Amino acid sequence: MSPTPPADQQVLEDSDLQWEIFWHKNKTKIIGGTIALVAILVVFCVWYLNRNLAETGAQDMLAKAVNAQEWEAVIKRYPGTMPAADATLRLAEAQRVEGKLADSTATFERFLASFPRHPLAGGALFGIAQNLDLEGRTQEAVAAYLRVPTEYPSSYAAPLADYSRAEIFLRDFKTEEARPILENLASANPPTNVSRLAAAQLSRIGSRSSTP
C-alpha cells in the first residue's frame, strides 16, 4: 500500500484536476473570446492608424486651401476631422464677406450639426445670429443671440452675444430691455473688453440706479 501524499500535494493535484476539467468544458469559449479580443484590438489599431493618417492629410490639405472651393474639398474628403471643422468655419466667414448671408448661415448650421461639441460651436451660433441681424431679421437674431449663452455658457461668444442683443434693443430704443444685460456684462470681474463696452454704454444711457 502506497503512502498517502502530503496534504499540500493533494491540494495541488486537486487544483490541477479542476483546471483540466474547467479547460475541457470551456476551451471553445475561452479560445473564441481570445480571438474576438485580438480581432477587436487589430480593428482598433487599424482605425487609430487610419484616423491619424486622415488627420495628417486633412491638415496638409487645409494648409494649402485658400478659397471656398478648396475648403469645401477638405470638408468632403475628410468629414468629421478637426481640419474639416476649421475649413467649415473659414468657408462660412468667406461667404459672409461676399454677402452670401444665407449660404453663410447654412454653412454655420452644417458646422453645428457636424461638430456640436466643438470649442467654437458657440461662435458658429453667434455667426448665425450676426447673419440674421445683417439680413434685418431682428427678432430671429435676438432669439439666436440668446441661445449662445444658454447653450454655450462657457463660450467666448457668450458675452459677445449678450452685448449684441443689448445693442439691438438700444437700436430699437428699448433702453429698459438693454440696461440689465449691460449691467450684468459690466459687472464682470476681472474686466474684459466686452465689460468695458457695456460700461461705456451704461454711462451713455445711465444705469438703473441713476434712473428716476
C-alpha positions as CSV (number, residue, x, y, z in Angstrom):
1,M,0.0,0.0,0.0
2,S,1.5,3.3,-1.1
3,P,1.9,6.0,1.4
4,T,-0.7,8.9,1.4
5,P,0.8,12.0,-0.3
6,P,1.1,15.1,1.9
7,A,-1.9,17.3,2.2
8,D,-0.4,20.2,0.2
9,Q,0.4,17.8,-2.7
10,Q,-3.2,16.6,-2.6
11,V,-4.4,20.2,-2.9
12,L,-2.1,20.8,-5.8
13,E,-3.3,17.7,-7.6
14,D,-7.0,18.6,-6.9
15,S,-6.4,22.2,-8.3
16,D,-4.7,20.8,-11.4
17,L,-7.6,18.4,-11.9
18,Q,-10.2,21.1,-11.5
19,W,-8.4,23.3,-14.0
20,E,-8.2,20.4,-16.5
21,I,-12.0,19.9,-16.2
22,F,-12.7,23.6,-16.5
23,W,-10.5,23.9,-19.6
24,H,-12.2,20.9,-21.4
25,K,-15.6,22.3,-20.6
26,N,-14.9,25.9,-21.6
27,K,-11.9,25.8,-24.0
28,T,-14.1,26.7,-27.0
29,K,-15.5,29.8,-25.3
30,I,-12.0,30.8,-24.0
31,I,-10.4,30.4,-27.4
32,G,-13.3,32.2,-29.1
33,G,-13.1,35.0,-26.6
34,T,-9.4,35.4,-27.1
35,I,-9.7,35.5,-30.9
36,A,-12.5,38.1,-30.6
37,L,-10.4,40.2,-28.3
38,V,-7.4,40.1,-30.6
39,A,-9.7,41.0,-33.5
40,I,-11.0,44.0,-31.7
41,L,-7.5,45.1,-30.9
42,V,-6.5,44.8,-34.5
43,V,-9.5,46.7,-35.7
44,F,-8.8,49.4,-33.2
45,C,-5.2,49.7,-34.2
46,V,-6.2,49.9,-37.9
47,W,-8.8,52.5,-37.1
48,Y,-6.4,54.6,-35.0
49,L,-3.7,54.5,-37.7
50,N,-6.2,55.5,-40.4
51,R,-7.5,58.3,-38.2
52,N,-4.1,59.7,-37.7
53,L,-3.3,59.4,-41.4
54,A,-6.6,61.2,-42.2
55,E,-5.9,64.0,-39.7
56,T,-2.4,64.5,-41.1
57,G,-3.7,64.5,-44.7
58,A,-6.5,66.9,-43.8
59,Q,-4.1,69.3,-42.0
60,D,-1.9,69.3,-45.1
61,M,-4.8,69.9,-47.4
62,L,-6.2,72.7,-45.2
63,A,-2.9,74.5,-45.0
64,K,-2.9,74.8,-48.8
65,A,-6.6,75.8,-49.1
66,V,-7.2,79.5,-49.8
67,N,-10.7,79.7,-51.3
68,A,-14.2,78.4,-50.9
69,Q,-13.8,75.5,-53.4
70,E,-10.7,74.2,-51.6
71,W,-12.2,74.5,-48.2
72,E,-15.2,72.6,-49.4
73,A,-12.9,69.9,-50.8
74,V,-11.3,69.5,-47.3
75,I,-14.8,69.1,-45.8
76,K,-15.9,66.5,-48.3
77,R,-12.7,64.5,-48.3
78,Y,-12.1,64.4,-44.5
79,P,-15.5,64.7,-42.8
80,G,-15.6,64.7,-39.1
81,T,-11.9,65.8,-38.6
82,M,-10.8,69.0,-36.9
83,P,-9.3,70.4,-40.1
84,A,-12.8,69.9,-41.7
85,A,-14.3,71.8,-38.8
86,D,-11.8,74.7,-39.4
87,A,-12.5,74.6,-43.1
88,T,-16.2,74.9,-42.5
89,L,-15.8,78.0,-40.3
90,R,-13.5,79.6,-42.8
91,L,-16.0,78.9,-45.6
92,A,-18.8,80.4,-43.6
93,E,-16.8,83.6,-42.9
94,A,-15.8,83.9,-46.5
95,Q,-19.4,83.6,-47.6
96,R,-20.4,86.3,-45.2
97,V,-17.7,88.6,-46.6
98,E,-19.0,88.0,-50.1
99,G,-22.5,89.0,-48.9
100,K,-23.9,85.4,-49.3
101,L,-25.6,85.5,-45.9
102,A,-28.0,82.7,-46.5
103,D,-25.1,80.4,-47.6
104,S,-23.0,81.5,-44.7
105,T,-25.9,80.7,-42.2
106,A,-26.3,77.3,-43.9
107,T,-22.6,76.6,-43.5
108,F,-22.6,77.6,-39.9
109,E,-25.6,75.3,-39.3
110,R,-23.8,72.5,-41.1
111,F,-20.9,73.1,-38.7
112,L,-23.2,72.8,-35.6
113,A,-24.7,69.6,-37.0
114,S,-21.3,68.0,-37.5
115,F,-19.4,69.4,-34.5
116,P,-21.9,70.2,-31.7
117,R,-19.3,69.8,-29.0
118,H,-16.6,71.8,-30.8
119,P,-15.0,74.6,-28.7
120,L,-16.1,77.1,-31.4
121,A,-19.7,75.8,-31.6
122,G,-20.8,78.9,-29.7
123,G,-19.0,81.1,-32.2
124,A,-20.8,79.4,-35.0
125,L,-24.2,80.1,-33.4
126,F,-23.1,83.7,-32.9
127,G,-22.3,83.8,-36.6
128,I,-25.8,82.7,-37.4
129,A,-27.2,85.5,-35.2
130,Q,-25.0,88.1,-36.9
131,N,-26.2,87.0,-40.3
132,L,-29.8,87.2,-39.2
133,D,-29.2,90.7,-37.9
134,L,-27.5,91.8,-41.1
135,E,-30.5,90.5,-43.1
136,G,-32.8,92.6,-41.0
137,R,-34.4,89.6,-39.3
138,T,-34.2,91.3,-35.9
139,Q,-36.4,89.1,-33.8
140,E,-34.8,85.9,-35.1
141,A,-31.4,87.5,-34.4
142,V,-32.3,88.3,-30.8
143,A,-33.5,84.7,-30.3
144,A,-30.3,83.3,-31.8
145,Y,-28.1,85.6,-29.7
146,L,-30.0,84.5,-26.6
147,R,-29.3,80.8,-27.5
148,V,-25.5,81.4,-27.4
149,P,-25.1,81.9,-23.6
150,T,-27.9,79.5,-22.9
151,E,-26.5,76.6,-24.9
152,Y,-22.8,77.5,-24.7
153,P,-22.3,79.4,-21.4
154,S,-18.6,78.9,-21.3
155,S,-18.0,80.0,-24.9
156,Y,-16.0,83.1,-25.7
157,A,-19.0,84.2,-27.8
158,A,-21.5,84.2,-24.9
159,P,-20.8,87.7,-23.6
160,L,-20.5,89.0,-27.2
161,A,-23.9,87.6,-27.9
162,D,-25.4,89.3,-24.8
163,Y,-23.8,92.6,-25.8
164,S,-25.1,92.3,-29.4
165,R,-28.6,91.6,-28.1
166,A,-28.4,94.7,-25.9
167,E,-27.2,96.7,-29.0
168,I,-30.3,95.6,-30.9
169,F,-32.5,96.8,-28.0
170,L,-30.7,100.1,-27.9
171,R,-31.1,100.4,-31.7
172,D,-34.8,99.9,-31.3
173,F,-34.9,102.5,-28.4
174,K,-35.7,99.7,-25.9
175,T,-33.4,101.0,-23.2
176,E,-35.1,99.2,-20.3
177,E,-34.5,95.8,-22.1
178,A,-30.9,96.6,-22.8
179,R,-29.9,98.1,-19.4
180,P,-30.0,94.8,-17.3
181,I,-28.0,93.0,-19.9
182,L,-25.4,95.7,-20.0
183,E,-25.2,95.9,-16.2
184,N,-24.6,92.2,-15.9
185,L,-21.9,92.4,-18.5
186,A,-20.3,95.5,-16.9
187,S,-20.0,93.7,-13.5
188,A,-17.6,91.0,-14.9
189,N,-14.6,90.5,-12.7
190,P,-11.9,90.7,-13.9
191,P,-12.9,93.3,-16.5
192,T,-13.0,92.3,-20.2
193,N,-13.3,94.2,-23.4
194,V,-17.0,93.4,-23.5
195,S,-17.5,94.5,-20.0
196,R,-15.8,97.8,-20.8
197,L,-18.0,98.3,-23.8
198,A,-21.0,97.6,-21.7
199,A,-19.9,100.0,-19.0
200,A,-19.4,102.7,-21.7
201,Q,-23.0,102.1,-23.0
202,L,-24.3,102.4,-19.4
203,S,-22.5,105.7,-19.0
204,R,-24.3,106.9,-22.1
205,I,-27.8,105.7,-21.2
206,G,-27.5,105.8,-17.4
207,S,-27.5,102.9,-15.0
208,R,-30.7,101.6,-13.4
209,S,-29.7,103.1,-10.1
210,S,-29.4,106.6,-11.6
211,T,-32.7,106.4,-13.4
212,P,-35.6,108.2,-11.6
